[in-house]
Amino acid sequence: MLVTEGAGLPVGLHLDSAQQAELHLAETTLESVQVRTPSGQLRTRPRHLVADKGYDSRSFRHYLRARGIAHTIPPIRRPARFRPRRLPRYDPARYAQRWIIERTNAWLQNYRRVQVRHERLLTTYRAFVLLACLIITLGALLK
């Protein structure tokens, strides 16, 4: 899982086995964010999170509220047989910014070792993903 800033540069990363639900990995990924501000302080949480419908969960929304992270997560339309509940509101214009993370994922897929995982060890694969993130970031800084 990957967290990016507004221009699509990676700021947080967490890799784990494929057996865990993405919703549980999202919390660990958000806790990996560490960005230095111009004043030198360390910022450990994003101001706003844009996620897709796969992250629509009451517990995840409560987690974000407890950490003080604003979020834009569209609700999943539940079947009519379930008890109707008030759907959470979200801003479609802000949700349209989700293309930034999709573009960053496409940048990562340009690297063959990241696209298809051939390594058995997670630490080796993590090293290649970090190297790809470093190349992406350096490329953006040198432009």
Residue, then its C-alpha position, 0 to 999 in steps of 0.5 A: m500500500l502506498v500513500t502519496e502527497g498532492a503531486g503523486l510523490p510517495v510519502g508512506l509505504h507498507l508491504d505485507s503478505a497478500q492474505q491480509a485485508e487491505l482495510h487493515l493494511a491501510e491503518t499501518t500504511l497511514e502510520s508509516v507517513q513521516v514528512r518534514t515540514p519547512s520548519g523542520q517538524l515531523r508530520t506523521r499524518p496526512r491532512h486529507l485521505v482520498a480512498d475508493k469504495g473498498y475502504d468504506s467501513r465504520s471502523f476505518r472512518h472512526y480510526l481516521r476521525a480519531r487521528g484527525i484525518a479528513h477523508t473522502i470515501p464514497p459509500i457502497r450502495r448496500p442491497a435493499r434487504f439490509r437495514p437502511r442507514r444514512l449513507p456518509r456524505y462525500d465530495p465528488a470533486r475531491y474524489a476526482q483527485r484519486w487519479i493521482i495515486e493511480r498515476t503513481n501506481a502506473w509509475l511504479q509499474n514501469y519497473r519490471r521487478v516491481q510489476v511482477r514479484h519474483e522475489r520470495l522474501l518480502t524484504t528484497y521486494r520492499a527494497f526494489v519498491l523503495l528504489a523505484c519510489l526513490i527514482i520517481t522522487l528524484g526524477a520529480l525533483l530534478k525536473 
